Amino acid sequence: MQKWNWTRVLFFATVAGLANVAVVVVVAKFTVLLMSYVVVACEELSVLAATMVIVGVGLFLFLLPPVPGAPIYLAAGVLLVAVTRSNGWPVIIGILYTASVSLGIKLAACTMQQKLIGEPLARSLWVRKTVGINSDIIRCTRIVLADKGFSMGKVALLVGGPDWPTSVLCGILKLPLLPVLLGTTPVWLLIWPTCLGGAFLIIDEPTSQVLSTIFVGLAALVQSGSIIVAAVQLRAEQSRRKEAIDALPIDEEVRAAGELDKAKSRLALEKTHWAKVPKKWRVALVLDVVLLTFACWVTTCYPSACFRDFAVNDRVSKRLQGNWTRIIKPLGLVALVATLAASALFVAFEFGWARRQVTQADVDELNVELTKTRDAGRQPPPPRDPDDDDDDDLGADDASHGG
């Protein structure tokens, strides 16, 4: 451990901590809070108006990378089933309608993510480089998703993959839209139990709460199963289609940028090695990780001590006494403050010291060296002079005689 570059260890610890807090707090708590506001605001609306609201909010949330589809389907189950019941619709018809609208939201969001985000971003070098367009796994994904028909691997990727990244990647790879949408329709198997879980939250029956929990758990099981199947299928396809993957053209612009990034990264690792970090910045980085470790520990291991329980069908006026900030308990507030302080320390370290160590002059020098290396690699080797061959033979003969 003494030989570790603790600068990089603490950097990745910070990134992992921030991601954990984002998922546990922002997605798990505040997305539900937002959807509860939508449900309450739409209770007195007509079916058409309520549908338009849930579609608008659902599409907006789907366009945010960290937000999964489950809270949207759950809120739709609560809102639309309640509105259809108040308008005299039978419960089963309301649930069918809700599941259909939810599927429509999902497919519309996929279309927007692919056509309005993915395809325009395909021109961006940074985006192509970030998604790893030249990596074997992305090249394999491209082949699987471009297949005609609907193999288990293709459907599992479209259904089990993360909502935003999967659709945007389809756009970056410029895949045809219709097959992607058709391959996504089995997501209804996930939408159904989630909508039923939301519907049973507002159905006044003795077993409603139990049934809601069962259906939400079933939805989580379907989602987890599709992710596992997608991973297994992708691994199998990667081995089976190695020749086809190798035959795909390499994005030379991305490769050149990747080589430069690797060279910059090696130089940055050298210049920001723990042994070269000033003492005050060492203290800042260590304190940053300590604060994030505390925040992750309490929010993950003791969520009920940090936040009040709040469901999509709850009302802020009753459950939180009209103040949404009451969802945060004192320990949760301490965790959030610790996260903000850690973020500030991390940003100060990165932009105040670490990123200043590799200058533009260093980058220009690396670029020149890489360009020379690539140009040398493209040039054919110089033809051998026949006289050189004769000299080599003479040298060999002399060596043998000398032995």
C-alpha positions as CSV (number, residue, x, y, z in Angstrom):
1,M,0.0,0.0,0.0
2,Q,2.9,2.3,0.5
3,K,3.6,2.2,-3.2
4,W,0.1,3.1,-4.2
5,N,-0.6,6.4,-5.9
6,W,-3.1,7.6,-3.3
7,T,-4.1,10.6,-5.4
8,R,-5.9,8.2,-7.8
9,V,-7.2,6.0,-5.1
10,L,-8.8,9.0,-3.3
11,F,-10.1,10.4,-6.7
12,F,-12.0,7.2,-7.5
13,A,-13.3,7.0,-4.0
14,T,-14.7,10.5,-4.3
15,V,-16.4,9.7,-7.6
16,A,-17.9,6.5,-6.2
17,G,-19.1,8.3,-3.1
18,L,-20.8,11.1,-5.1
19,A,-22.5,8.5,-7.4
20,N,-23.8,6.6,-4.4
21,V,-25.3,9.7,-2.8
22,A,-26.9,10.7,-6.1
23,V,-28.6,7.3,-6.4
24,V,-29.6,6.9,-2.7
25,V,-30.8,10.4,-2.1
26,V,-31.5,12.3,-5.4
27,V,-33.1,9.5,-7.3
28,A,-34.6,7.4,-4.5
29,K,-36.0,10.3,-2.4
30,F,-36.5,13.5,-4.4
31,T,-37.8,11.9,-7.6
32,V,-40.6,10.3,-5.6
33,L,-41.3,13.6,-3.9
34,L,-41.6,15.4,-7.2
35,M,-44.0,12.7,-8.6
36,S,-46.2,13.0,-5.4
37,Y,-46.6,16.8,-6.2
38,V,-47.7,15.9,-9.7
39,V,-50.2,13.3,-8.4
40,V,-51.8,15.7,-5.9
41,A,-51.9,18.6,-8.5
42,C,-53.7,16.4,-11.0
43,E,-56.4,14.8,-8.8
44,E,-59.2,17.0,-10.0
45,L,-58.3,17.0,-13.7
46,S,-60.0,15.1,-16.5
47,V,-58.5,11.9,-17.8
48,L,-57.2,13.7,-20.9
49,A,-55.6,16.5,-18.9
50,A,-54.1,14.1,-16.3
51,T,-52.7,12.0,-19.2
52,M,-51.1,15.0,-20.8
53,V,-49.5,16.0,-17.5
54,I,-48.1,12.6,-16.7
55,V,-46.8,12.3,-20.3
56,G,-45.1,15.7,-20.1
57,V,-43.5,15.0,-16.7
58,G,-42.6,11.5,-17.7
59,L,-40.8,12.6,-20.8
60,F,-39.0,15.3,-19.0
61,L,-37.7,12.8,-16.3
62,F,-36.8,10.2,-18.9
63,L,-34.5,12.8,-20.6
64,L,-32.5,13.1,-17.4
65,P,-29.7,10.5,-17.4
66,P,-29.9,9.3,-13.8
67,V,-33.7,8.9,-13.6
68,P,-35.0,5.3,-14.2
69,G,-38.5,4.5,-15.5
70,A,-39.9,2.8,-12.4
71,P,-40.9,6.0,-10.5
72,I,-42.7,7.3,-13.6
73,Y,-44.7,4.1,-14.0
74,L,-45.5,4.0,-10.3
75,A,-46.7,7.6,-10.4
76,A,-48.8,6.9,-13.5
77,G,-50.4,3.9,-11.7
78,V,-51.3,6.2,-8.8
79,L,-52.5,9.2,-10.7
80,L,-54.2,7.8,-13.8
81,V,-56.0,5.0,-11.9
82,A,-57.3,7.5,-9.4
83,V,-58.5,9.9,-12.1
84,T,-60.1,7.2,-14.2
85,R,-61.9,5.8,-11.1
86,S,-63.2,9.3,-10.3
87,N,-64.5,9.6,-13.9
88,G,-66.5,6.3,-13.5
89,W,-64.1,3.9,-15.3
90,P,-63.8,0.3,-14.0
91,V,-60.5,-0.3,-12.2
92,I,-59.3,-2.9,-14.6
93,I,-59.9,-0.6,-17.6
94,G,-58.0,2.2,-15.7
95,I,-55.1,-0.1,-15.1
96,L,-55.0,-1.2,-18.8
97,Y,-55.1,2.5,-19.9
98,T,-52.3,3.4,-17.4
99,A,-50.0,0.6,-18.6
100,S,-50.7,1.6,-22.3
101,V,-49.9,5.3,-21.6
102,S,-46.7,4.3,-19.7
103,L,-45.6,2.2,-22.6
104,G,-46.3,5.1,-24.9
105,I,-44.2,7.4,-22.6
106,K,-41.3,4.9,-22.7
107,L,-41.4,4.5,-26.5
108,A,-41.7,8.3,-27.1
109,A,-38.8,8.9,-24.7
110,C,-36.7,6.3,-26.5
111,T,-37.4,8.1,-29.8
112,M,-36.4,11.5,-28.4
113,Q,-33.3,10.1,-26.8
114,Q,-32.2,8.4,-29.9
115,K,-33.2,10.9,-32.6
116,L,-32.8,14.2,-30.7
117,I,-29.9,13.4,-28.5
118,G,-28.0,10.4,-29.7
119,E,-27.8,11.1,-33.4
120,P,-26.8,14.7,-33.1
121,L,-24.2,13.8,-30.5
122,A,-22.8,11.2,-32.9
123,R,-20.9,14.0,-34.5
124,S,-19.2,14.9,-31.2
125,L,-15.7,13.5,-30.8
126,W,-16.1,13.8,-27.0
127,V,-19.3,11.8,-26.9
128,R,-17.9,9.1,-29.2
129,K,-14.8,8.9,-27.2
130,T,-16.7,8.8,-23.9
131,V,-19.0,5.9,-24.9
132,G,-16.0,3.9,-26.0
133,I,-17.1,3.6,-29.7
134,N,-14.0,1.6,-30.5
135,S,-14.2,-0.8,-27.5
136,D,-15.1,-4.4,-28.1
137,I,-18.2,-4.3,-25.9
138,I,-19.7,-1.3,-27.7
139,R,-18.8,-2.8,-31.1
140,C,-20.5,-6.0,-30.1
141,T,-23.5,-4.1,-28.9
142,R,-23.7,-2.4,-32.2
143,I,-23.8,-5.7,-34.1
144,V,-26.3,-7.3,-31.7
145,L,-28.7,-4.3,-31.9
146,A,-28.4,-4.1,-35.7
147,D,-29.4,-7.7,-36.1
148,K,-32.6,-8.4,-38.0
149,G,-35.3,-9.9,-35.9
150,F,-35.4,-10.0,-32.2
151,S,-32.9,-12.3,-30.5
152,M,-32.9,-12.7,-26.8
153,G,-29.6,-10.7,-26.5
154,K,-31.0,-7.8,-28.5
155,V,-34.3,-7.6,-26.5
156,A,-32.5,-8.1,-23.2
157,L,-30.2,-5.1,-24.1
158,L,-33.1,-2.9,-25.1
159,V,-35.2,-3.8,-22.1
160,G,-32.6,-4.4,-19.4
161,G,-30.1,-1.7,-20.3
162,P,-30.3,1.7,-18.5
163,D,-33.1,3.8,-20.1
164,W,-31.1,6.9,-21.2
165,P,-27.7,5.5,-22.1
166,T,-29.2,2.6,-24.1
167,S,-31.4,4.8,-26.3
168,V,-28.7,7.5,-26.7
169,L,-26.2,4.8,-27.7
170,C,-28.6,3.6,-30.4
171,G,-28.7,7.1,-31.8
172,I,-24.9,7.4,-31.7
173,L,-24.6,4.1,-33.5
174,K,-27.2,5.4,-36.0
175,L,-29.4,2.3,-35.7
176,P,-32.8,2.3,-37.4
177,L,-35.5,3.5,-35.1
178,L,-38.4,1.1,-35.8
179,P,-36.6,-2.2,-34.9
180,V,-35.3,-0.5,-31.7
181,L,-38.8,0.5,-30.7
182,L,-40.2,-3.0,-31.5
183,G,-37.4,-4.6,-29.5
184,T,-38.2,-2.3,-26.6
185,T,-41.9,-3.2,-26.4
186,P,-41.3,-6.2,-24.0
187,V,-40.6,-3.6,-21.4
188,W,-44.4,-3.9,-20.8
189,L,-43.5,-6.9,-18.7
190,L,-41.8,-4.4,-16.4
191,I,-44.4,-1.7,-16.7
192,W,-47.3,-3.9,-15.8
193,P,-46.3,-4.9,-12.2
194,T,-45.0,-1.3,-11.5
195,C,-48.3,0.3,-12.6
196,L,-50.2,-2.3,-10.5
197,G,-48.0,-1.5,-7.6
198,G,-49.0,2.2,-7.9
199,A,-52.7,1.4,-8.5
200,F,-53.0,-0.7,-5.3
201,L,-51.7,2.2,-3.3
202,I,-55.0,4.1,-3.9
203,I,-57.3,1.1,-3.9
204,D,-59.0,0.9,-0.5
205,E,-58.9,-2.8,0.2
206,P,-57.4,-4.8,3.2
207,T,-54.8,-6.4,1.1
208,S,-53.9,-3.4,-1.1
209,Q,-50.7,-2.5,0.6
210,V,-49.4,-6.1,0.5
211,L,-50.3,-6.5,-3.1
212,S,-48.6,-3.2,-4.0
213,T,-45.4,-4.4,-2.3
214,I,-45.6,-7.7,-4.1
215,F,-46.0,-6.1,-7.5
216,V,-43.3,-3.5,-7.0
217,G,-41.0,-6.4,-5.9
218,L,-41.9,-8.4,-9.0
219,A,-41.1,-5.4,-11.2
220,A,-37.7,-5.1,-9.5
221,L,-37.2,-8.9,-10.1
222,V,-38.0,-8.5,-13.8
223,Q,-35.7,-5.5,-14.2
224,S,-32.8,-7.3,-12.4
225,G,-33.4,-10.5,-14.5
226,S,-33.3,-8.6,-17.8
227,I,-30.0,-6.9,-16.8
228,I,-28.4,-10.3,-15.9
229,V,-29.7,-11.8,-19.2
230,A,-28.4,-8.8,-21.1
231,A,-24.9,-9.2,-19.5
232,V,-24.7,-12.9,-20.2
233,Q,-26.0,-12.6,-23.7
234,L,-23.6,-9.8,-24.6
235,R,-20.6,-11.8,-23.2
236,A,-21.7,-14.8,-25.3
237,E,-22.1,-12.7,-28.4
238,Q,-18.7,-11.1,-27.9
239,S,-17.0,-14.5,-28.0
240,R,-19.2,-15.9,-30.9
241,R,-18.8,-12.9,-33.2
242,K,-15.2,-12.0,-32.6
243,E,-14.4,-12.0,-36.4
244,A,-17.4,-9.7,-37.2
245,I,-16.4,-7.4,-34.3
246,D,-12.8,-7.2,-35.6
247,A,-14.0,-6.5,-39.1
248,L,-15.8,-3.3,-38.0
249,P,-13.9,-0.1,-39.0
250,I,-12.1,1.8,-36.3
251,D,-13.0,5.4,-35.7
252,E,-9.5,6.9,-36.4
253,E,-10.4,10.3,-34.9
254,V,-11.5,8.6,-31.7
255,R,-8.4,6.4,-31.7
256,A,-6.1,9.4,-32.1
257,A,-7.9,11.3,-29.3
258,G,-7.7,8.2,-27.1
259,E,-4.0,7.9,-27.6
260,L,-3.6,11.6,-26.7
261,D,-5.8,11.1,-23.6
262,K,-3.7,8.1,-22.5
263,A,-0.5,10.1,-22.9
264,K,-2.0,13.0,-21.0
265,S,-3.2,10.6,-18.3
266,R,0.2,9.1,-17.9
267,L,1.8,12.5,-17.6
268,A,-0.9,13.7,-15.1
269,L,-0.4,10.5,-13.0
270,E,3.3,11.3,-12.9
271,K,2.9,15.0,-12.1
272,T,0.1,14.5,-9.5
273,H,1.6,11.5,-7.8
274,W,0.9,11.5,-4.0
275,A,4.6,12.2,-3.3
276,K,4.3,15.5,-5.3
277,V,1.0,16.7,-3.8
278,P,1.5,19.7,-1.5
279,K,0.5,19.1,2.1
280,K,-2.6,21.3,2.1
281,W,-4.0,19.6,-0.9
282,R,-3.4,16.2,0.6
283,V,-5.4,17.3,3.6
284,A,-8.2,18.6,1.4
285,L,-8.4,15.3,-0.6
286,V,-8.4,13.1,2.5
287,L,-11.0,15.2,4.3
288,D,-13.1,15.1,1.1
289,V,-13.1,11.2,1.2
290,V,-13.7,11.1,4.9
291,L,-16.8,13.3,4.6
292,L,-18.2,11.3,1.7
293,T,-17.6,8.0,3.4
294,F,-19.6,9.3,6.4
295,A,-22.4,10.5,4.1
296,C,-22.6,7.2,2.2
297,W,-22.5,5.2,5.4
298,V,-25.4,6.9,7.1
299,T,-27.6,7.4,4.0
300,T,-27.1,3.7,2.9
301,C,-27.1,1.9,6.2
302,Y,-29.5,4.1,8.2
303,P,-31.9,5.6,5.6
304,S,-34.8,5.8,8.0
305,A,-32.6,7.9,10.4
306,C,-31.8,10.3,7.6
307,F,-35.1,10.7,5.7
308,R,-38.8,10.3,6.5
309,D,-40.7,7.6,4.7
310,F,-42.5,9.1,1.8
311,A,-44.4,7.3,-1.1
312,V,-45.8,8.5,-4.4
313,N,-49.3,8.5,-3.0
314,D,-48.4,10.5,0.1
315,R,-49.3,14.2,0.5
316,V,-46.8,16.8,1.5
317,S,-49.6,18.6,3.3
318,K,-50.2,15.7,5.6
319,R,-47.1,13.5,5.7
320,L,-44.7,16.4,5.8
321,Q,-47.0,19.1,7.4
322,G,-46.9,21.2,4.2
323,N,-43.1,21.5,4.1
324,W,-41.3,19.3,1.7
325,T,-37.9,19.9,3.5
326,R,-39.2,17.9,6.4
327,I,-38.5,14.8,4.4
328,I,-34.9,15.4,5.6
329,K,-34.1,14.5,9.2
330,P,-31.3,16.1,11.1
331,L,-28.9,13.2,10.4
332,G,-29.8,13.4,6.7
333,L,-29.1,17.2,6.7
334,V,-25.7,16.5,8.2
335,A,-25.0,13.9,5.5
336,L,-26.1,16.4,2.7
337,V,-23.9,19.2,4.2
338,A,-21.0,16.7,4.4
339,T,-21.6,15.8,0.7
340,L,-21.6,19.5,-0.3
341,A,-18.5,20.2,1.7
342,A,-16.7,17.1,0.2
343,S,-17.8,18.2,-3.3
344,A,-16.4,21.7,-2.7
345,L,-13.1,20.3,-1.5
346,F,-12.9,17.9,-4.5
347,V,-13.6,20.7,-7.0
348,A,-11.0,22.9,-5.3
349,F,-8.4,20.2,-5.5
350,E,-9.1,19.3,-9.1
351,F,-9.3,22.8,-10.5
352,G,-7.2,24.6,-8.0
353,W,-4.2,22.3,-8.3
354,A,-4.4,18.9,-10.1
355,R,-5.5,20.1,-13.6
356,R,-3.0,22.9,-13.6
357,Q,-0.1,20.4,-13.5
358,V,-0.4,19.4,-17.2
359,T,-0.1,22.6,-19.2
360,Q,-1.1,23.3,-22.8
361,A,2.5,23.3,-23.8
362,D,2.8,19.7,-22.4
363,V,-0.3,18.7,-24.4
364,D,1.1,20.2,-27.6
365,E,4.4,18.4,-27.1
366,L,2.6,15.1,-26.6
367,N,0.5,15.7,-29.7
368,V,3.6,16.3,-31.8
369,E,5.2,13.1,-30.5
370,L,2.1,11.0,-31.2
371,T,1.7,12.5,-34.7
372,K,5.4,11.6,-35.5
373,T,4.8,8.1,-34.1
374,R,1.6,7.6,-36.2
375,D,3.3,8.9,-39.4
376,A,6.3,6.6,-38.9
377,G,4.0,3.7,-38.4
378,R,2.3,4.5,-41.7
379,Q,5.5,4.7,-43.7
380,P,6.7,1.4,-45.4
381,P,10.1,0.2,-44.2
382,P,13.0,1.4,-46.3
383,P,14.2,-1.1,-48.9
384,R,17.2,-3.1,-47.9
385,D,20.5,-2.5,-49.8
386,P,21.9,-5.7,-51.3
387,D,25.3,-4.6,-50.1
388,D,24.0,-4.7,-46.6
389,D,23.1,-8.3,-47.0
390,D,26.6,-9.1,-48.3
391,D,28.1,-7.3,-45.3
392,D,25.9,-9.2,-42.9
393,D,27.0,-12.5,-44.5
394,L,30.7,-11.5,-44.2
395,G,30.1,-10.5,-40.6
396,A,28.5,-13.9,-39.9
397,D,31.4,-15.7,-41.5
398,D,33.9,-13.7,-39.5
399,A,32.1,-14.5,-36.3
400,S,32.0,-18.3,-37.1
401,H,35.7,-18.3,-37.9
402,G,36.5,-16.4,-34.8
403,G,34.6,-18.9,-32.7
